[in-house]
Amino acid sequence: MVNDTLSDLIIRLKNAQAAGRSQLEVPYANTSRALVELLIREGYLASLEDVTGKDGHRALIINFRAENPLPFRLLRRVSTPGHRQYAGYRDVKRPLSGYGLAVISTPKGMLTDRQAKREHVGGEVICVVA
């Protein structure tokens, strides 16, 4: 059993990309689904399917973009269960001088750093992506 589903998802995405896979299956979690949907909206991933296996457990099938086989130059978890990182909307820094994005878990759901500044909400900095 995995205690930190977001770290598990991030590591699985990095490993699947390094192995050159076009598709990845991960266990279902609401936070994982929200993060993947945000990455799809931002153009880093292609699509997402929610499936139920033979044993009744739900899973997420994540499809990588075919035209960009290496979508992530940087994918790093910032806030961990042992050391939470919070930021107000004024304090969020853009990774790689604005070429990346920070994913923030806010009361309005998972947002990018730009969306959080626009909506004037802060929260837990989940990860950075570039």
KOLMARVEX-53366 format. One record per residue (C-alpha): x, y, z; chain; residue in three letters. Coordinates in pm, whole numbers, plus 32768, in hexadecimal, padded with zeros to 4 digits. Layout:
! residues N
+------+------+------+---+-----+
:    u :    v :    w : c :   r :
+------+------+------+---+-----+
:    X :    Y :    Z : A : ALA :
...
+------+------+------+---+-----+
//
This chain:
! residues 130
+------+------+------+---+-----+
:    u :    v :    w : c :   r :
+------+------+------+---+-----+
: 8000 : 8000 : 8000 : A : MET :
: 807F : 8158 : 7FA1 : A : VAL :
: 805F : 826D : 80A4 : A : ASN :
: 80AD : 8392 : 7FBE : A : ASP :
: 7FE7 : 8362 : 7E7D : A : THR :
: 8061 : 84A5 : 7DDA : A : LEU :
: 81D1 : 844C : 7E05 : A : SER :
: 8185 : 82F2 : 7D7D : A : ASP :
: 80D8 : 838B : 7C4E : A : LEU :
: 81F8 : 847B : 7C0B : A : ILE :
: 82FD : 8365 : 7C1D : A : ILE :
: 822B : 8283 : 7B3C : A : ARG :
: 8209 : 839B : 7A3A : A : LEU :
: 8381 : 83D9 : 7A3C : A : LYS :
: 83D1 : 8266 : 7A20 : A : ASN :
: 82D6 : 822D : 7905 : A : ALA :
: 8366 : 8354 : 7847 : A : GLN :
: 84CA : 82D4 : 7876 : A : ALA :
: 8460 : 817C : 77F9 : A : ALA :
: 83B9 : 8215 : 76C6 : A : GLY :
: 825D : 8191 : 7715 : A : ARG :
: 812D : 8225 : 766B : A : SER :
: 803A : 81CC : 7781 : A : GLN :
: 8041 : 81A3 : 78FA : A : LEU :
: 7F51 : 8101 : 79F2 : A : GLU :
: 7F45 : 8182 : 7B59 : A : VAL :
: 7E5A : 813B : 7C7F : A : PRO :
: 7D35 : 822A : 7C98 : A : TYR :
: 7D3D : 834D : 7D8E : A : ALA :
: 7C7C : 8493 : 7D7B : A : ASN :
: 7DB9 : 8562 : 7DA5 : A : THR :
: 7E6C : 849B : 7C96 : A : SER :
: 7D49 : 84CE : 7BA9 : A : ARG :
: 7D45 : 8645 : 7BEF : A : ALA :
: 7EBD : 8661 : 7BAF : A : LEU :
: 7EAC : 859B : 7A6A : A : VAL :
: 7D82 : 866A : 79EF : A : GLU :
: 7E48 : 87A7 : 7A33 : A : LEU :
: 7F75 : 871C : 7973 : A : LEU :
: 7E8D : 86C6 : 784F : A : ILE :
: 7DFD : 8829 : 784E : A : ARG :
: 7F5E : 88B8 : 784A : A : GLU :
: 7FC5 : 87D8 : 7726 : A : GLY :
: 80BE : 86F1 : 77D2 : A : TYR :
: 7FEA : 85B5 : 77AC : A : LEU :
: 7EF5 : 853F : 76A0 : A : ALA :
: 7DCC : 849B : 774C : A : SER :
: 7D46 : 83E4 : 787B : A : LEU :
: 7C5E : 82B9 : 78A0 : A : GLU :
: 7BB7 : 8241 : 79DF : A : ASP :
: 7B98 : 80C4 : 79DE : A : VAL :
: 7B29 : 7FB7 : 7AD0 : A : THR :
: 7BF7 : 7E79 : 7AD9 : A : GLY :
: 7B84 : 7D11 : 7AF9 : A : LYS :
: 7BBC : 7D1D : 7C6F : A : ASP :
: 7ADE : 7E52 : 7C94 : A : GLY :
: 7BF9 : 7F49 : 7CD4 : A : HIS :
: 7BF2 : 808D : 7C12 : A : ARG :
: 7D1D : 8102 : 7B4A : A : ALA :
: 7D84 : 8224 : 7A70 : A : LEU :
: 7E13 : 81E9 : 7915 : A : ILE :
: 7EEE : 8311 : 78B3 : A : ILE :
: 7F51 : 8342 : 7746 : A : ASN :
: 8089 : 8407 : 76EF : A : PHE :
: 808E : 84F5 : 75C8 : A : ARG :
: 8109 : 8447 : 748C : A : ALA :
: 81A1 : 8581 : 73F0 : A : GLU :
: 8270 : 85CB : 7527 : A : ASN :
: 8305 : 8486 : 75B0 : A : PRO :
: 83C2 : 853F : 76C4 : A : LEU :
: 82BE : 862B : 7758 : A : PRO :
: 836D : 8670 : 78A4 : A : PHE :
: 84C0 : 8714 : 78CA : A : ARG :
: 8473 : 8749 : 7A3A : A : LEU :
: 836E : 869C : 7B0F : A : LEU :
: 83B8 : 86B9 : 7C82 : A : ARG :
: 82E8 : 8695 : 7DBD : A : ARG :
: 8306 : 87C9 : 7E9C : A : VAL :
: 8220 : 8789 : 7FC3 : A : SER :
: 8244 : 8636 : 806E : A : THR :
: 817E : 8598 : 818A : A : PRO :
: 82A3 : 85D7 : 8274 : A : GLY :
: 82E1 : 873E : 8206 : A : HIS :
: 81B7 : 87F9 : 817C : A : ARG :
: 81FE : 892F : 80AB : A : GLN :
: 80F3 : 8A3C : 80A0 : A : TYR :
: 80F5 : 8B84 : 7FE2 : A : ALA :
: 8011 : 8CAD : 7FBF : A : GLY :
: 7FB9 : 8D1D : 7E61 : A : TYR :
: 80BB : 8E36 : 7E78 : A : ARG :
: 81D2 : 8D4A : 7EE8 : A : ASP :
: 81C2 : 8C44 : 7DD4 : A : VAL :
: 82FE : 8C3F : 7D01 : A : LYS :
: 82FB : 8BD8 : 7B91 : A : ARG :
: 83EC : 8AB5 : 7B50 : A : PRO :
: 84F7 : 8ADA : 7A44 : A : LEU :
: 84C5 : 8C52 : 7A24 : A : SER :
: 835E : 8C2C : 79AE : A : GLY :
: 8388 : 8B03 : 78C2 : A : TYR :
: 82F2 : 8A0D : 79BB : A : GLY :
: 81C7 : 8A0D : 7A9E : A : LEU :
: 8182 : 89C7 : 7C0A : A : ALA :
: 8053 : 88F5 : 7C68 : A : VAL :
: 7F9F : 8975 : 7D9C : A : ILE :
: 7E8C : 88C7 : 7E5E : A : SER :
: 7D97 : 89D9 : 7EBD : A : THR :
: 7C36 : 89E7 : 7F4B : A : PRO :
: 7BC4 : 8A12 : 7DE0 : A : LYS :
: 7C73 : 88D0 : 7D72 : A : GLY :
: 7DC6 : 8895 : 7CD3 : A : MET :
: 7E39 : 89CA : 7C1B : A : LEU :
: 7F73 : 8A3E : 7B6C : A : THR :
: 8038 : 8B5E : 7BFF : A : ASP :
: 7FA8 : 8C4E : 7AFA : A : ARG :
: 7E42 : 8BE5 : 7B45 : A : GLN :
: 7E7C : 8C02 : 7CBE : A : ALA :
: 7F01 : 8D65 : 7C95 : A : LYS :
: 7DDA : 8DC2 : 7BB7 : A : ARG :
: 7CDF : 8D31 : 7CB4 : A : GLU :
: 7D9E : 8DC1 : 7DE2 : A : HIS :
: 7DB7 : 8C73 : 7E99 : A : VAL :
: 7EE1 : 8BC3 : 7F30 : A : GLY :
: 7F12 : 8A62 : 7FA9 : A : GLY :
: 7FFA : 8939 : 7FB3 : A : GLU :
: 8103 : 8934 : 7EA2 : A : VAL :
: 80E3 : 87CE : 7E21 : A : ILE :
: 81EB : 87C0 : 7D10 : A : CYS :
: 82A2 : 8880 : 7C01 : A : VAL :
: 8292 : 881F : 7A92 : A : VAL :
: 835A : 8894 : 7966 : A : ALA :
+------+------+------+---+-----+
//
